[in-house]
Amino acid sequence: MIEPLREDGLSHQVVGPSKPRLLEVLGPGLITGASDDDPSGIATYSQAGAQFRYGLTWTLLFTYPLMVVIQEISARIGRASGRGIAGNLRRYYPNWLLQGIVVLLLLANTINIGADLAAMGEVLGLFLPGPRQAYILLFGLGCVAMQVLLKYSRYVRVLKWLSLSLFAYFGTLVTARVSWGDLARSFFIPPIAWQPDYFTTIVAVFGTTISPYLFFWQASQEAEDIRDIPARDPLVVAPEQAPQAVQRIRIDTCLGMAFSNLVALAIMVTAAATLNVAGTTHVETAAQAAEALRPIAGDLAYLLFALGVIGTGLLAIPVLAGSAAYAIGEARKWPVGLQRKPREAKAFYATVAVATLLGAAANVVGINPIKALFLTAVINGVAAVPVMVCMMLMSSRNEVMGPVVISRPLRVIGWLATAAMAASVLAMALV
């Protein structure tokens, strides 16, 4: 007999390994991990592979445990307290710190949305005639409509299915002729290149894999699920729910972050085995990476890569806009939540729409995608360090966490992740 891992209040046992169904266990962690591989991230991983071949694949092995721990901590904060990161910052930390972090998050997310929409518009323009700006606006309106019009439970299912679009990058990897021996050596033994571009790209990879919007989104989704699922209560008032909740969060986060990093590795290796080998060492956008693949790896790789950009963009943009709306709403004590109807949370949904459409509008005025990505990395880095410090402090407070105050191993790795992020910001300033 296997005890089902579920938190819906239904107490029954199921025989056999098919329960719990994986898609029932996977939720905020899977969506958060998948949204990490947004079109901007795809461009970053493609550039890393094209320029340094397999030389930066080790970064994904290094960042995986850091991502898992910091995302698990953010999820546990939301599940334990019933509030997102901003809601807890408002309760326990100075208002100036909260407002500063929220402004930085909104700015970074809006710029990132613009860069992602630009990549999606460019990719669709590879297949269909017409103005790129029209496609960008179409994608932006579609993402807003998905959040405003869909019921929360259905919206979450849509995001889970969109995460499957990332399997396209495993398809492109199959078409590439990979030097597995060289890959293994670079993956496990970092070949450090003492040059500015190498360290700048490391910072870009760190900024892509560990971003503040991921913390805010996963914590807020855990809090949202408490409101959406009647049998769940914040762990500070329902400690008996803690064992199953922590187990589910850990499985969800470990698998979600593993999926994220495996996809990133597939993109980096594909670019290394195709673009780098062919002499293409400079990639500015995901659309350029797709176009460069076509004459080298064939039409199938080109098609899969391009479709993956659109699919992951449709997944990531709602997460970027939603995390900003949760942060602003909790900071200002608005009614927040995708489970609420638009008339019940007008300011929350307005923030979702404004952030998305401002990102779309940035492309009309000719935003430079590379400058946008660099600016986003800088802002994310500046915002991430204080957010991570506050999260580490909150996760050790009984009044926030109740029975799920984090253990010493989680604290150690969490502070290491914080130190690594701070070091990457310092390196970015010095390079």
N, C-alpha and C positions, 0 to 999 in steps of 0.2 A: 504494500500500500504506500502510495506517495502522497504526502500532504500538498495540496495545490497551493501555489504561491499566488494568492490573490488578496485584494483588499476591498472587496465589494460587499463584505458582510455576509456572504453566503457560505455556510459551513457544511461542506461535504468533502468526501475523499474520492479520489479517482484512481483507478488501477491502471498502471502502464505509464510509459514515458511520454505519451503524447500530450499530457497535461502538466503544467499549464501551457496553453498555446502561446507560442513565442510572441506573436503580435499583441497579445494581451499583457504580457510582462513588459515588453518594450514600449516606451512612450516618450517622455521628455528627453531621456538620454539619447535615444536613437535619433530623434528629430534634431536635437542640438548638435550631435556629432555630424549628421548628414549636412546640416546647414553650414557647418564649418568649411565644407568644400564648395564654397560659392564660386561664381565666375571669377571674382578677383583672386581667390585662392588658387583656382585652376591656372590662372595666368602666372602666379608666383611659382607654383610647382613646375610648370612648363619651363619657365625661365631658368629655374635651378637646374633642371635636367639638361636643358639645351646648352647652358653655359659651362656647367661643371661636370657633366655626364653623371656618373654615379656618386660623385664626391660629396654630395650633401644628403644622401639617403639616410645616413646615420642620425640626422636630426630628428627623424620621425620615430626612430627607436628610443631616442633620448626623451622626446616630449611626451610619449605615450603615458608613462606612469604619472607624470606631472599633470597632464590633462585629466586623467581618471580621478586623481585625488581632489584636485581643485573643483572639478565639476560635481563629484560626489558630495563634497562639502557644501557647495551652493544648493544642491538638491535637498540635502538634509536640513539646511537652514529653512528652506521653504516648507518642507513637510513637517518639521517640528514646530515652527512658529505660526504657520498658516499665513505668512506674509512673504513678499519678495524681498530682494536685497535692499531696495530703496525704502520699503516700509520699515525694515529693521534699522537702517541707517537713521531714519527720521526719529525713531524712538530712543536710540542709544548714543547718537553722535551729534556733534555740532551742526547747526543748520547750514553754515557756510560750506562745510565739507560736503554735505549732501547736495546742495545746489550746484556747487562746482563740478562734482562728478556727473550729475544729471545733464548739465549743459554740455560737457565734453562728450558724453555718451550720445546725446542727440545729434551733435555736430558730426561726430565720427560715423554714426549709423547713416545719416542722411547722405554724406559723401560716398559711403560704401554702397548705398542703394543706387546712387547715380552711376557709379562705376559698373555695378552689376547689370543695371538696365542697359547701359551702353554696350556691354559685351553681348547681351542677349539680342539687342537690336541688330548689331553687326552680324551675328551668326545667322539670324533669320534672313538678313539681307543677302547672305550667300546663296540662299535657296529661292527667294522670292524677289521679284522686282518691286521697287517702290522706295519711298523715303525712309531712311533709318529712324528719323525722329517720330514718324507715325508708329513704327513698331515699338519704340521705346514707350510712347504714351499708352499704347494698347496693352503692353505687359504691365505697366504701372497701374492702370485702371483695373486690369484683371486681378492683380494681387490685392488691391483694396477691396474689390467686390467679394473675393473669396473670404476675407476676414469679416466683412460687414454682414454679408448675406447668409453665410452658411451657419447652421447650428454648430455649437462647439464640438460635440462628439463627432459629427460628420466632418468638420474641419480638421480635427486631429487625424481621422482616418485618411483624409486626402493627403495630409503632410506625410504620413507613414508611407503611402503608396508612391508619392513623389520621391521619397528617399531611394526607391528602387531604381530611379533613373541613373544613379551613380554606378550601377553595375555596368553601364556602358563603358566605363574606363577599364574594367577588367577585360572587356571585349577588345579594346584597342591594344591592350598589352599582349593579347594572344597573337596579334598580327605583327608584332615587333620581334626582331632577332636580338634577343638579350644575351649579353655575355654574363652568364650566371656566376662564373668564378669572380670576375671583376666586381660584380654587384655585391657578392657576399663579403669580399674583402673590404669594400668601402662601407658596407652597412655595419660591420662589426668592429672595424679598425678605422676610425676617422682619418682620412688623408688631408690634414690641415694644410691649406694654402694661405700663406701669409701675404694676402693682398686685400685691398679695401673692398673690392666687389664681393669677395668671398664672405667677409664678415657682414657686409650690408645685406646679402641674401640670407644669411643665417638669421639676422634680425627680422627680415621680412617673413621667414618661415615661422619664427616664434610669434610674431604679431598676428599671423594668420591662424595658428593653432590655438593660441591662448588669448582670447579677446574678451573684453568686458561684457559685450552684448550676450555672449554665451552664458556667463554667470547669471545675469539678470533674467534671461529667458528661462533657463532650467529651474531656477528657484521659483519664479512666478508661475510656471506651469505646474509645479508640485502644489503650490498654494491654490491654484485654479482647480486642480483635481479634487482637492478637499471640498471645495464649494460645489463641484459638479457631482461627486459621488457621496450620497447621503451617509453611507456607513463610515466614511473617513472623518476623523477629527484631528486637529493639531496634536502632535505627540506630547506637547507640554500639558495637555489636559486629558490625553488618552494614552498613557504610557504602555498599556497592554497591546497596542497596535505596533509598537516599535520594532519587535523582531522581524515580522513580515515586511514592514515598510523598509527597513534598512536592507534586508536581503533583496527585495525587488529593486531598490535604487541602485544597489551595487551591481547587480546583473545588468540592468538597463544601461548604466553608465559605462561599465567595462566593455560591453558589446558595442554600444554606440560610438565610443571613442576608438575602439579597435577598427570598426567599419570606416570611420573618418580617416584614420591614418593609413589603412590599407589602400583606400581609394587614392589618397595623396601619393602614396608610394607608387601605385600603378601609373599615375600621371607622370611623376618624375622619371620613372624608369622608361616609360614609353618615349618621352621627349629625349632622354639620353640615348636610347637605342636607335632612334630615327633622326631627329633633328641634329643632335650633336654629331653623329656619325656622318651626316650629309654636309656638315659645315655650317649649319644654321645655329648660331649661338646667341641670337638676340631676339627675344619674344616680348612684345609689349602688351598684347591682349590675348585673351582666350581664343578670339576669332582668328587672330594671326597664327596661333598654334594649330588650330584646326586646318587652316588653309595650307600651312607648311607641311602638314602630315600627308596631304592628298597625293602629291607626286612621289612620296617616299614609301608610304605604307599602304596606299591604295584607297579606293573610294569607300570601302566598308569602314576602315579606321576613321576616315574623315567624317563620315556620316555619324558614327557612334559618338565621336568626340564632340561634334557640334550639337547633337541632340542632348548629350549630357549637360552641356553648358546651359541650355534652355531649361531643362528639367530641374537642375540644382538651383538655378536662378529663381524659378517659381517657388522653390522651397525656402531659399535663404531670405528673399526680400520680405516676406511676411514675418519672419523671425526677427530681422533687423528692425522693421517698423514696429512690431509688437513689443519687443524688449524696450524700445525707447518710450512707447506709450505706457507700459507698466511702470517704468521708472518715474516718469513725470507724474503720472496719476497717483502713485503711492506717495511721492514727495509732496504733492499738493492736496492729498486726502480726497481725491476724486473717487467716485465709483469706478472700479476697473474690472476688466475681465471679459474674455471672449465668450464666456457663457452667458453674459448679460445681453439683452437686446439693445440695439443702437439707441433707442429712446431712453434707456435706463443708464447709459454711460456715454452721453453725447461727446463730452470733452475727450474721453479715452479714444473713441473711434475717430474723432476729428484729428487727433494727434497721429494716428495710424495713417490717415489719408494725407495729411499735410506732409509728413516725413517722406512718404512714398512719392508724392507728386512734386515736392521740391527736388528730390533726387532726379526725377524725370526732367524737370525744368532745367537743371544744371547742364544737361546735355544740349539743350537748345541754345544756350549761350556759349557753347564750345568748350566745355570742361576737358582738360587734358587727362586721359585716363591714368597715365603713369604718375603725373603729379598728384592726382586724386588719391591713388593707392598709397603713395609715399606719405601724404598728409594724413590719411587715415591711420597708417601704421604709427606715425608719431603721436597722434591724439590717443589712439588705443593704448599705446605704451604708457603715456603720461597718466591716463585714467586707470589703467589696470593695476598699477602698483598700490596706490592707496586703497582701491577697492579690495584687492587681495589681502592687504594688511587688516582691513576692517573685518573681512570675512573670517580670517584666522582668529581674530580676537572674539568675534561673535560666536564662533563655533565652539569656544571653550567656556561660554557663559551658560549657567544653568537656567537663567530666566529666559534665554532665547531657545535653547536646545532641549530642555527637559531631560529625558532619559537617554538622549542620543548625543550627548557631548562627545566630541570626537576623541579617539584613542591617541596614545602617544605616537604610534607609527604614522597615523594620518597627519598629526601635527607636524612631525618632522618632515615628511615629504611635502606637505602643504607649504611650510616655510621655505623649503628648498625651491619649490616652484616660484614662490614670491621672490626669492633672491635671484633666481635665474631670469625672471622677467625684469627685475630692476637692473641686472647686469646687461641685458639686451638693450634696455633704454639708454644706459650709460654708453654702451658700445655705439649705438646709433648716433649719439651726440658727439662722440669722439671721432667716428669714421669720416 
